Amino acid sequence: MAGALSQFLLTGMLLCGLLLHALSQHGASNDSPSKRPNFIIILADDIGWGDLDANQPEVKANNTPHLNLMAEQGLRLTDFHSPASTCSPSRAAILTGRYGLRNGVTHNFAVRSVAGLPLSEVTFPQLLQKAGYYTAVIGKWHLGHNGPYSPINRGFNYYLGIPYSNDMGCTDIPGYNLPQCLPCDAFGPQVFRSRLKRSVHEGCYSKVGLPLVENSSIVAQPLDLWTLTEQYKSAATRIIHNARERGQPYLLYIALAHMHVPLAPPLPADAPTATHHPNDDRVYGASLREMDSLVGAIKSASDDTDKNNTLIWFTGDNGPWEQKCQYAGSVGPFKGKWQASRGGGSSKRTTWEGGHRVPTVAYWPGRIPANTNSSALLSGMDIFPTLLSLAGVTPPSDRRYDGIDATNVLLRGEQTGHEFLFHPNSGAAGQFGDLQTVRSGKHKAFYITGAAESCGGATGKQQLHDPPLIFDLEHDAAEETPLEARTPEYQVVAERIARRREELLWDIATDQSVSTADYSMDESAEPCCDPRQGCLPLPPAGPGMGTRRQKRSHKRAKVK
């Protein structure tokens, strides 16, 4: 009898243990991973919402098969917006989770910029690094390249890339651009471009070879645009594979040169060179495919190492650069027809949908449901709180944030995002950074329009709107016909938006954590290297940073 009872109790204990183990495994696989997740953020440059095949399947372009697969295996965010419509402000807002009026970055930094993103601002890479993450950035930085403003002083353990946009310097073999720029040696060994030629080559403004920087050293100047993608791919895949060996969670932020001009894609053998025939219409599609291939290689490396514990988030810094014509991307249905009919651009630098609605895909096997879409109203500023939440890191409480935690949208299928989202002036109409365009649900209000250049050179005149123009994006994605100001719908929306805008502006005005960026410039801040000694470290911040040196070196980057 005693033996039977002992056997019964032992069997019961075993069954209970198996049940508890099964329950714990179920909970861990669903929502509570046993280790901190890895993050790969891929930021495309000047990319159009319509450049992602999955956003316009009817076009059947087949330019982004790897991104299409990532969308099939993950989540496509159809109402996702860059925080600004130009480079530096968008990147600053992504890294800080704050509007430019708070973080101080309202327009682009230059080759001669002494400073960058204010040092009072805290980036999510800094917080993840402090929490034990290995952090790396590959690609375009554009938030200050001197001294404490460089990436390795803003939260990154490793950096390989260009300090700013890939058109802000000359190269020996230029890529495709409009107008077509000249190579570095066109005006002598000092990489000098005559100011007299500017009217012919408007936009080819740099007198300095385009540098490639690794950590704090220039490793090539001018760099080779045509091999840059392979260098980025090699560095990214090495970082991902090394992470497995370290057993350390990582953040990899990849800020692509694609799709910003000059484009330098591999083309068929019969294609003309950029120098001899800059108008080939195959270039943009080839660049998209090259970008997509790079994304595919990064995804493959991640899948091979830590697939179920890595979030890959692909998005863009702003919409396509319309004035580049055949070298600009597709805005899809978001054509800004009200502005287009009056002259001027309606994409990059503007607050029309084409300027800031960007293709976005999130992928995390086992966590993000496959083949799903979300129309939640989200912003690049939401990356900051979302990644910190997923990593279990609390942001500093001494400042106010504008991004929201989108975890429930990514992981649980919620469709609720921002109640209101503000789009800052980004170089077209109005003062830099001012919040004069507001989104609320399906409605969007403009207090100012115009002043951006379109393909062909037309620039619509700046217009203030009081009362504002209000569009119903649900029925008018092209922003062609505003609501009649006399209708009840208009009156309700206008009052709600005006009240919220006033509240936000007051909140910013009383925010003790607001930063101010230093936009001063000095010729000695230009990154340059000495051919007699290889490439030198970047100069420290501030004026008087030493004498100007010859700006040529062909030493190539070696990723360690």
N, C-alpha and C positions, 0 to 999 in steps of 0.2 A: 504493500500500500504506500509506504514511504517512498519507494523507488518510483512508483507511478506518478506520485505528486511532484517529486523532484523533476522528473522528465517533463511534466506538464508546465511547471514554472519556467524551466529552461527554454522550452519551445516558445512560450509566451514572451519571454524577454528578447529572444532572437527576432521574433516577428515585430515586436515594438521597435527594436533597434533598426531593423530594415525600413520600417515605416517612417521613422524620424529621419533616416538618411535620405530616403526618397523625397520627403518634403523639403529638406534643406537644399537638396540638389535642384529641385524644381524652382524654389525661390531664388537661388543664386543665378540660374540660367535666365530667369525672366527679368529681374529688375535690380539685382544686387550683385554685380560682378565682384569676385573675390579680390581683384587687384584693380588699381587705378587705370583708367583707359588711356590709350594713346590718341593723339589728335593730329590729323593732317589737314591743314587749311590751304586750299589752292585758290589763289586770287588771280583771275585773268584780267588783263588790262584792255580797256576800250572795247569791251565785248558787247555785242547786241543780244537782246532777249531772243531774237529769231535765229541767232547763230547756232543754238542748240537744236539739232534735228528733232529731238523729242518734243520741243515746244511747237514745231510746225511740221508734223508728220506728212501733211498733204503736199509739201514741197518736194519731198523725197530727194533731199540733197546728198545724203550719205556722207557728210563731212565729219560727223562726231560719233562713230560707232561705239567707241569705248565709253563715252559719256552716256550714250543711249543705254548701254548695258548697265551702267551704274545706276541709272534712273529706274530701269526695270527691276534691279535687285535692291533698290532703296526707295528714296522719297524725292519727288520733284516738287519744288516750292515755286509756284507760279506767280505769286504776288510778293516777291522778295526785292528789296531796294537797296542800292548802295547809299551810304549815309550822306554822300555829296556827289556832284556830277563832274568832279575833277580829282586829280591824283592825290596830292598831299592831304587835303581835308578828309577825303574818304578813308584813307589809310589811318590817319590819326584817330578818327571816330571809331573805326573797327578795333584798334588796339586799346582804346580807353573806354569805350562804351558811352561816349559823351559827344554831344553836338559841338561843332567848331566854336560856337560862342562860349562854350565852357572850357574846352581844352586849348583854345587860343589859335588853332590852325584853321584859317579861313581861306587861304589860297596857297598856291604852290611855292615851294622853296626852289632856289636857283642854283646854278653851278657855283656861283660866288657867295652863296649864303653862308654866313658865319655860324648861324645857330640852326635850330630845328624844333621838333616837338618839345615844348617847355619841360624842363627837368622836374617841375612840380607835378607833372602828370605821371600816373602809374599805369603801366601796361599789363595786360593779362599774361604775356610771357614772363615779366618780372615776378608776378605772383606765382605762376606755375614753377618757375625756376626755384624760387624760395621754398616751394613745397616739395622739392625733390625731383622735379622733372628735368630731363635733358632737353634743351631748347635750341633749335636751329632755324635759320632763315636763309632761303635761297632766292635770289632774284632782286627785283627792284625794291629799294628802301624808300627814298624820297621824303625822309623826315629828319634830314640833317646828317651830314657826312663828316663833320669835324669833331674831334675830341669826345666829350661826354654825350654827344648826340648820335654817335654811330650805333649800329645795331648791337654790338657786343657790350655796350654800356646801357642798353635799354631792355635787357632781359634775355639776351641770346648768348648761348655758349659758343655758337659757331655761325659764321656768315660767309656766304659766297654770292656775289652779285654786283649789280650796277647801283651806284649811290642814288641815282635818280632815273628819269625816263631815258629810253634808249635812243632818242633823237637829240639828246642834249650833249652831243659831242660828235666829232667826225670819226670815220673809220677808213681803213685803206681800201676796202671794197664795200661801198655803201649798199644798203638794202633798198627795197622799193619804197618810194615816198612820192608825195605830190606837194610841192615841186620836187624834182629829183635833186638830191644834194651831191656835192662834189666830194671826192676823197680827200683825206688829210693832206696829202702832199701836193695838192693842186696849187698852193701858193707858197711853197717853200718848206724848208726843214723845220720851221718852228710851229707847224700845224696852224698857220695863220690864215684866216679867211678875210679877205679885204672887205671892209665896210661898203666899198663902192659896188660890190657884187650883191649886196643884200636885196636890192630891188628885184634882181633876177632870181635869187634863191631865197626868197622870204621863208623864214622858219628854220633855215640852216644857220643858226645864230651862234653856235659855239665856236670858240677859237681853240678849244682843248680836245685832244683825243679822248674818246670814250673809254673810261677805265673799268677794269674788272678788279674787284676788291675781294680779298680773302681775309677775314677777321679785320685787322687794322692795317694791312699792307696792300698796296696796288701790285697786282701780279701780272697785269697786261695792260698796255696803253699805247695805241688803241687796241681794243679787243677785236676778236673776229666774230662778227655777227652770225656768220654762216655755220659756226661750230658751237655756238652758245647753248643751243638746246641740248646737245649731247653732253656738254659739260654739266649742265643743270641735272640732267637725267642721271649721270654717273654719281654726282654728289648726293642726290636725293636717295637713290637706291642703296648707296653705301651707308648713309645715316640710318635708314630703316633696318638694314641687315645687322649693323653694329648694335642697334638697340636691343635686339634679341640676346646678343652675347652679354651685354651689360646687365640685362634683367632690370632695366630702369625705364619707367614710363617716359614718353617723349612727346614733345610738340614740334612738329615740322611745318613751318609756314613757308609756302612756296608762292612767291609773287612773280608771276610769269611776265616775260617780255611780250608775249602774244596777248592781244592782237594790236598792240601799239605799233605805229610806223616808227622806223623803217622795218618793213617785213623782209625776212630773209629765209624763205622756205626752200626745201629741195624741190626743183622743178624738172620736168622732162628734159631730155638732152636737146630737143629742138626748140626749147623756150628761149626767148631773147634774154640777154642780161639786163639788169636794172639800168646800167649805164646807157645802153643803146636803145632800149625800148621800154620806157617806164609805164606804159599803158596796158600791159597784158592783163586780161581779165581773169586769168587763171590763178593769179597770185594769192588773192584773199582765201579762196577755197583751199589752196595748197597749204597756206599758213594755218588754217583751222585744222586741217588733217594732221599737221605736224604737232600742233598743240594737243590735239586729242590723243595722239600716239604717246606723247609724254605723260599725259594723265593716265593712260592705260598702263604704262610701265610702272608708274608709282603705285597704282592700285594692285598690280600684279605682285610687286615686291611686298606690299603690305599683306596681301592675301596669303603669301607664302610664309610669312613670319608670325603674325599675331592677328589673324583675320577677324576673329570674334571679339577682339578687345580694342579695335581701332575705328574711330570715327573719321571718315573722310568727308570734308565739306568743301564743295566747289562753288564759287560764286565770282562776281566781277566787281571792279572798283568804280565803274561808271559805264554809261552806254557808248556807242560808237562815235568816232570823230567824223562827223558828217562832211566836213569840208575837205576830207581826204578822198572823197568820191569813190572810185573803184577799190580803194584800199580801206574802206570803212565797212562795218558789219551791218547786219539787218536788225531793225527794231521790231520786226514782225508787224502786228496790227497797230502798234503804238506810234503812229506817224505824226502826231501833233499837228493835225491838219489846220486847225485854227491859225496857228503861227505860219505854217507853210504857205497858206493862201495869201498871207500878207508879206511874204518875203522873210528870209532868215532861217536859221537852223532850229531844229527841235530835238536835238539829242545831247551829246556831250556838252557840258558847260551850262545847260539849261535845266529847268525844272519840269519840262514836259516829260511824259512817261518814258520816252526813248532815251532820256538822259540819265535815268537812275533805276529803271526796272531792269534787272539783270538775270540771266539764266542761273539757276541755283539747284544743286542736287546734293543730298545728304545720304551717306551710305554707311551702314554699320550692321553687318550680318548678325542675326539673332537678337538685335535690339531695335532696329528700325524696321518696321514691316515692309516687305518687298512690294514693288510695283504699286506704290501709293502716290497720291498727289495731295497737296495742301494749298488752299487759297488763303491761308492765314496771312494777314498783313504783317510782314516782318522786315527787319533792317539789318544791315551789316553790323550795326552797333550791338545787336543781340548776341553776336558771337562771344563777346566778352563775358556777360553774365552766364550764358549757357555753358561754356566750357568750364568756368570756375565751379558752377553748380555740379556738373558731372564729375569733376575732380575732387569735390568735397572741400573746396577752398573758399573762404569767406573774403569778399573784397573789402578794402578799407572803408570804414564808416565815416570818414572825415570829409566825404565829398558826395555830390549828387550825381546820379547816373540817368541816362536816357534810354539805354537798352533794356530789354526785358528777357527773362529766362524763358527760352523756347523749348525746354526739355519736353514738356507735355505735347508740343506740336511734333517734335521729332520722334518720340518714343511711343506715344499713346494715342496718336491720331487726332488730337484736339485741333480745332479749326480757328481758335481765337488767338489773335495777335494783338497789335497795337490798336487802341481805340482811336488815337490820333497819331499821325506821323508827319513830321515837318521836313520839308526839302529846302536846304539852304541855297541862297544865291551862290553860284559857283563860277563866276567869271563872265557871264553874259550880262543880263540886266541887273541893276541894283548894286548895293554895296555888298562886298564879299561877306558871306556867312549869315547875312540877315535871313530870317525865317519868314519869307513872304509867299510861300506856297504850302498849303496844308491839305492833308488827306484825312478823311473821316469816313470810314465804311466805304461805300461805293462812290462817294462824292469827293471832289478835289477842287480846292479854291485857289485862284491866282490873284495876288495883289499887284503883281508886276509881270511883264512879259517882254520878249524881244531881245535884240542886241547880240544874237549869236550868228556866226557866219555859216551859210549853207554851202553845199557843193555848187560851184559856179561863182561864189563870192558875194552873193546877196546877203545883206544883213538887215533884218527887220528892225524898225525903230523901237526904242524902249518906250513902253507904255505903262503907266500906273493905272490901277483899276480900283475905284472906290465908288460904288460897291464892287466887290471882287467878281471875276469870272468864276462860275461854278459849273463843273462838268459832271455828268453821271457816267462813270467809267463802265458800269455794268452794261449800259446800252450804247455807249459811245467811247469805245476803247481808243479810237483815233483822235479823241479830244477835238472834235470838229465844231460842234454846236453847243454853246453854253445854255444853261437853263435861263428861262425868262425871269428877270428880277422881280416881276410882279406876282409870280406864282407862290402859293403857300409853301410848296416844297422848298423853293429857293429861300424864302424868309426864315424858315425853321433851320435849315442847314447853315445859312449865313450867320445867324445869331449864335448857334452852337459853336461854330468854328471861331468866330471872333472872340467869344468868351474864353475858349480854351487857349487861343493864341495869346491873349492878354495875360492869362494865368501863367503860361510858360515863360513869357518874356519877363514877368515880374519875378518868377522863381529864379531865372538866370541872373537878373539884376541884383538879387539879394543873396546870391550864392557866394559864400566866402571862399570857395575852392576854385573859382574861375581863374584860369591861367591866361597869360599874355605872351604870345610868341614874338621873338625877336626876328624881324625880317631884314635886318641890316645886311649889307653885302660888302665884301672886300675882295679885290682882285687876288690877293694872296691866299684866299680860301679855296681857290680852284685846285682840285686834286691833280697832282702831277708827279711824275717820277723822274729820277736822274739816270740817264743811260750809262753813266760812268760807274754807277754802283748798283745796277739793277733797279728795282722799284723800292722807294722809300716808304716808311710809315706815313699815314695821313698826318697833315699838320694839326697842331692843337687849335682849339677854337679861339677866335678873337683876331683882331687886326694885328698887323706886324708879325705875320707868321713866317718870316724868312723871305729870302729873295726868290724871284720867279726862276723856275728851272725849265730846261728843255723838256717838252712834253712828248717824248717818243720813247717807247720801249716795246720790244716784241717778246719779252719773257712771258711764257704762258703759265696759266694757273695749274698748280698741282694740288689736288684735294687730298688732305691727309686724313 
